[in-house]
C-alpha cells in the first residue's frame, strides 16, 4: 500500500465504506474505523444486523 495514502487514511476516524449489493447496485455507508499499525489492520465499526457486514462478507463462487 502507498505509505502516503496509508498515512492520510490512518490519521482519520470516519470514512465511507463502498460495497456492491447482490443486485449490483452500490451500497455506501458512513463508518467509524481505527487503524492498528502493528498489525497493518483497519477495524471498522458495524452492527451485525446492518447491511454493511453482509455486503462485506466474501461470496462463494
C-alpha positions, 0 to 999 in steps of 0.5 A: 500500500502507498505509505502516503495514502496509508498515512492520510487514511490512518490519521482519520476516524470516519470514512465511507465504506463502498460495497456492491449489493447482490443486485449490483447496485452500490451500497455506501455507508458512513463508518467509524474505523481505527487503524492498528499499525502493528498489525497493518489492520483497519477495524471498522465499526458495524452492527451485525444486523446492518447491511454493511457486514453482509455486503462485506462478507466474501461470496462463494463462487 
